[in-house]
Amino acid sequence: MRGTMNAKWGFLLLLGILGCDRPSEEECARAIANINKITAFESQAQGKDAAAAVRSCRSQGTKAAVQCWIRATSVEDLAKCEGSPVAGSK
């Protein structure tokens, strides 16, 4: 029983470590709203599309990239961010 408990705690610790560089739902929502504002893409970013964008951001984005997207004030700023959503960037 003790070995099973240690394995469970080890697994939970590993999940915590692997997930520590993932942005929060709130951070992703702010980043997506900023990207939409900067790129003037506001038409379809509601409902299911917005939820899908947040899920994608949380699973694939890093905290550093999302913070960069939040701070961006222009398309040029977005293009400098890691994993930039702007065509023709990094």
N, CA, C and O of each residue as an XYZ file, in Angstrom:
360
protein
N       0.823     -1.197      0.000
C       0.000      0.000      0.000
C       0.865      1.258      0.000
O       0.574      2.231     -0.697
N       1.930      1.218      0.795
C       2.801      2.383      0.890
C       3.462      2.695     -0.467
O       3.598      3.861     -0.838
N       3.865      1.661     -1.191
C       4.456      1.868     -2.512
C       3.473      2.490     -3.486
O       3.852      3.311     -4.321
N       2.232      2.104     -3.380
C       1.188      2.674     -4.241
C       0.983      4.148     -3.933
O       0.832      4.957     -4.848
N       0.976      4.507     -2.648
C       0.815      5.911     -2.253
C       1.984      6.745     -2.751
O       1.787      7.851     -3.253
N       3.212      6.222     -2.616
C       4.378      6.951     -3.098
C       4.315      7.150     -4.610
O       4.672      8.215     -5.112
N       3.867      6.135     -5.330
C       3.743      6.243     -6.785
C       2.707      7.292     -7.155
O       2.913      8.060     -8.094
N       1.592      7.335     -6.426
C       0.549      8.330     -6.707
C       1.069      9.738     -6.463
O       0.847     10.634     -7.278
N       1.769      9.941     -5.329
C       2.310     11.262     -5.043
C       3.380     11.653     -6.058
O       3.470     12.813     -6.461
N       4.177     10.692     -6.461
C       5.193     10.960     -7.474
C       4.568     11.372     -8.792
O       5.052     12.290     -9.454
N       3.500     10.699     -9.174
C       2.790     11.029    -10.409
C       2.198     12.430    -10.331
O       2.312     13.204    -11.281
N       1.563     12.763     -9.201
C       0.978     14.098     -9.031
C       2.053     15.180     -9.051
O       1.846     16.250     -9.622
N       3.187     14.909     -8.437
C       4.296     15.850     -8.449
C       4.798     16.067     -9.879
O       5.060     17.198    -10.289
N       4.928     14.983    -10.624
C       5.368     15.082    -12.013
C       4.388     15.904    -12.839
O       4.807     16.732    -13.648
N       3.103     15.690    -12.648
C       2.097     16.486    -13.365
C       2.230     17.962    -13.020
O       2.110     18.821    -13.893
N       2.475     18.255    -11.763
C       2.641     19.637    -11.338
C       3.855     20.286    -11.970
O       3.803     21.444    -12.384
N       4.949     19.541    -12.043
C       6.175     20.064    -12.645
C       5.984     20.292    -14.137
O       6.393     21.326    -14.665
N       5.374     19.343    -14.811
C       5.171     19.475    -16.252
C       4.210     20.600    -16.587
O       4.334     21.229    -17.638
N       3.272     20.856    -15.724
C       2.275     21.880    -15.993
C       2.637     23.262    -15.500
O       1.851     24.195    -15.667
N       3.807     23.425    -14.894
C       4.132     24.706    -14.274
C       4.413     25.809    -15.279
O       4.336     26.981    -14.911
N       4.728     25.504    -16.500
C       4.984     26.545    -17.497
C       3.750     26.798    -18.361
O       3.842     27.458    -19.396
N       2.622     26.288    -17.951
C       1.400     26.478    -18.727
C       0.649     27.696    -18.214
O       0.545     27.902    -17.005
N       0.129     28.502    -19.126
C      -0.622     29.691    -18.726
C      -1.996     29.317    -18.169
O      -2.529     28.243    -18.447
N      -2.545     30.226    -17.384
C      -3.872     30.006    -16.811
C      -4.948     30.313    -17.856
O      -4.670     30.901    -18.901
N      -6.165     29.908    -17.552
C      -7.293     30.194    -18.442
C      -7.480     31.708    -18.583
O      -7.730     32.209    -19.680
N      -7.358     32.421    -17.482
C      -7.516     33.881    -17.505
C      -6.438     34.539    -18.363
O      -6.733     35.438    -19.150
N      -5.189     34.093    -18.215
C      -4.100     34.656    -19.020
C      -4.351     34.419    -20.506
O      -4.165     35.320    -21.324
N      -4.772     33.209    -20.848
C      -5.044     32.899    -22.256
C      -6.191     33.729    -22.793
O      -6.126     34.218    -23.921
N      -7.237     33.897    -22.007
C      -8.377     34.703    -22.453
C      -7.949     36.146    -22.704
O      -8.366     36.754    -23.689
N      -7.111     36.701    -21.810
C      -6.600     38.063    -21.995
C      -5.727     38.163    -23.240
O      -5.826     39.127    -24.000
N      -4.875     37.166    -23.444
C      -3.987     37.169    -24.611
C      -4.794     37.101    -25.903
O      -4.520     37.839    -26.849
N      -5.782     36.223    -25.943
C      -6.602     36.063    -27.145
C      -7.382     37.339    -27.432
O      -7.490     37.755    -28.585
N      -7.931     37.967    -26.383
C      -8.655     39.227    -26.565
C      -7.727     40.299    -27.134
O      -8.126     41.075    -28.003
N      -6.477     40.339    -26.636
C      -5.520     41.327    -27.129
C      -5.125     41.051    -28.581
O      -5.022     41.972    -29.391
N      -4.909     39.790    -28.895
C      -4.580     39.425    -30.283
C      -5.719     39.833    -31.208
O      -5.482     40.405    -32.272
N      -6.955     39.542    -30.806
C      -8.120     39.905    -31.621
C      -8.226     41.413    -31.801
O      -8.558     41.893    -32.885
N      -7.942     42.165    -30.726
C      -7.992     43.629    -30.793
C      -6.934     44.161    -31.757
O      -7.222     45.004    -32.606
N      -5.716     43.661    -31.617
C      -4.612     44.148    -32.453
C      -4.810     43.790    -33.920
O      -4.542     44.604    -34.804
N      -5.277     42.578    -34.176
C      -5.425     42.130    -35.560
C      -6.802     42.442    -36.132
O      -7.097     42.095    -37.276
N      -7.651     43.101    -35.329
C      -9.021     43.460    -35.733
C      -9.845     42.232    -36.106
O     -10.723     42.301    -36.966
N      -9.554     41.110    -35.452
C     -10.314     39.880    -35.683
C     -11.221     39.665    -34.492
O     -10.820     39.064    -33.496
N     -12.433     40.149    -34.594
C     -13.363     40.033    -33.483
C     -14.635     39.308    -33.880
O     -15.498     39.075    -33.033
N     -14.771     38.952    -35.126
C     -16.040     38.420    -35.611
C     -16.409     37.055    -35.061
O     -17.542     36.871    -34.616
N     -15.490     36.080    -35.073
C     -15.823     34.715    -34.691
C     -15.240     34.280    -33.358
O     -15.341     33.108    -32.998
N     -14.636     35.193    -32.623
C     -13.954     34.805    -31.389
C     -14.889     34.784    -30.189
O     -14.558     35.323    -29.133
N     -16.040     34.171    -30.341
C     -16.984     34.080    -29.238
C     -17.481     32.650    -29.120
O     -17.342     31.849    -30.045
N     -18.058     32.345    -27.978
C     -18.652     31.030    -27.768
C     -17.667     29.892    -27.888
O     -16.610     29.901    -27.256
N     -18.017     28.909    -28.704
C     -17.188     27.707    -28.855
C     -15.805     28.033    -29.392
O     -14.819     27.433    -28.964
N     -15.718     28.984    -30.333
C     -14.419     29.342    -30.900
C     -13.487     29.916    -29.841
O     -12.304     29.579    -29.799
N     -14.019     30.780    -28.991
C     -13.195     31.373    -27.937
C     -12.753     30.303    -26.947
O     -11.601     30.298    -26.513
N     -13.651     29.403    -26.587
C     -13.300     28.326    -25.655
C     -12.234     27.420    -26.258
O     -11.321     26.983    -25.557
N     -12.345     27.138    -27.537
C     -11.349     26.301    -28.216
C      -9.998     27.015    -28.261
O      -8.955     26.383    -28.095
N     -10.014     28.311    -28.483
C      -8.768     29.075    -28.523
C      -8.084     29.070    -27.156
O      -6.862     28.946    -27.070
N      -8.867     29.203    -26.096
C      -8.303     29.176    -24.743
C      -7.724     27.800    -24.438
O      -6.634     27.700    -23.876
N      -8.440     26.741    -24.802
C      -7.910     25.378    -24.572
C      -6.605     25.174    -25.324
O      -5.651     24.621    -24.777
N      -6.558     25.613    -26.562
C      -5.344     25.470    -27.369
C      -4.194     26.258    -26.754
O      -3.066     25.769    -26.679
N      -4.480     27.457    -26.323
C      -3.476     28.305    -25.681
C      -2.927     27.626    -24.432
O      -1.714     27.593    -24.224
N      -3.804     27.090    -23.610
C      -3.378     26.464    -22.350
C      -2.561     25.205    -22.595
O      -1.634     24.911    -21.840
N      -2.894     24.464    -23.638
C      -2.175     23.210    -23.870
C      -0.888     23.400    -24.660
O       0.045     22.612    -24.510
N      -0.820     24.432    -25.501
C       0.340     24.591    -26.368
C       1.187     25.818    -26.064
O       2.364     25.859    -26.424
N       0.612     26.812    -25.412
C       1.342     28.042    -25.141
C       2.192     27.939    -23.890
O       1.956     27.091    -23.029
N       3.174     28.803    -23.801
C       3.983     28.915    -22.586
C       3.601     30.214    -21.886
O       3.028     31.115    -22.499
N       3.923     30.302    -20.599
C       3.620     31.526    -19.871
C       4.322     32.721    -20.510
O       3.741     33.800    -20.619
N       5.568     32.527    -20.931
C       6.335     33.626    -21.525
C       5.673     34.121    -22.810
O       5.558     35.327    -23.026
N       5.241     33.200    -23.656
C       4.593     33.580    -24.908
C       3.284     34.309    -24.643
O       3.000     35.333    -25.266
N       2.494     33.785    -23.726
C       1.194     34.393    -23.429
C       1.377     35.786    -22.829
O       0.624     36.702    -23.159
N       2.360     35.954    -21.960
C       2.627     37.282    -21.404
C       3.050     38.250    -22.509
O       2.672     39.422    -22.485
N       3.818     37.775    -23.461
C       4.227     38.594    -24.600
C       3.006     39.008    -25.419
O       2.899     40.160    -25.838
N       2.092     38.073    -25.646
C       0.869     38.379    -26.403
C       0.015     39.402    -25.665
O      -0.598     40.264    -26.294
N      -0.031     39.316    -24.344
C      -0.811     40.261    -23.540
C      -0.197     41.661    -23.609
O      -0.922     42.650    -23.705
N       1.133     41.748    -23.559
C       1.828     43.052    -23.558
C       1.883     43.700    -24.935
O       2.087     44.910    -25.034
N       1.709     42.928    -25.988
C       1.841     43.455    -27.348
C       0.846     44.586    -27.605
O      -0.297     44.548    -27.150
N       1.309     45.582    -28.339
C       0.436     46.704    -28.695
C       0.307     46.876    -30.211
O      -0.430     47.741    -30.683
N       1.028     46.047    -30.964
C       0.972     46.134    -32.422
C       1.206     44.755    -33.042
O       1.632     43.820    -32.364
N       0.924     44.649    -34.323
C       1.184     43.402    -35.043
C       2.681     43.098    -35.009
O       3.079     41.937    -34.920
N       3.501     44.133    -35.080
C       4.946     43.939    -35.031
C       5.379     43.352    -33.688
O       6.252     42.485    -33.637
N       4.764     43.830    -32.598
C       5.060     43.265    -31.276
C       4.662     41.794    -31.224
O       5.409     40.961    -30.712
N       3.481     41.477    -31.755
C       3.026     40.083    -31.765
C       3.991     39.198    -32.551
O       4.262     38.065    -32.154
N       4.505     39.712    -33.653
C       5.406     38.931    -34.504
C       6.701     38.571    -33.784
O       7.355     37.593    -34.146
N       7.078     39.346    -32.770
C       8.300     39.083    -32.017
C       8.108     38.018    -30.936
O       9.086     37.509    -30.388
N       6.860     37.681    -30.629
C       6.570     36.730    -29.557
C       6.788     35.288    -30.013
O       6.570     34.944    -31.175
N       7.222     34.462    -29.074
C       7.358     33.023    -29.300
C       5.994     32.460    -29.685
O       4.990     32.789    -29.053
N       5.947     31.621    -30.705
C       4.685     31.004    -31.122
C       3.689     32.014    -31.625
O       2.482     31.833    -31.461
N       4.172     33.071    -32.233
C       3.319     34.173    -32.655
C       2.158     33.711    -33.541
O       2.342     32.897    -34.445
N       0.963     34.241    -33.269
C      -0.207     33.916    -34.084
C      -0.262     34.725    -35.378
O      -1.186     34.557    -36.173
N       0.713     35.596    -35.592
C       0.726     36.457    -36.767
C       1.457     35.765    -37.905
O       2.572     35.276    -37.723
N       0.839     35.721    -39.069
C       1.439     35.079    -40.243
C       2.764     35.762    -40.603
O       2.890     36.985    -40.535
N       3.742     34.941    -40.985
C       5.028     35.446    -41.416
C       5.960     35.799    -40.272
O       6.964     36.482    -40.475
N       5.636     35.342    -39.079
C       6.506     35.618    -37.927
C       7.361     34.404    -37.636
O       7.410     33.462    -38.426
N       8.038     34.431    -36.492
C       8.939     33.352    -36.073
C       8.359     31.987    -36.310
O       9.002     30.981    -36.007
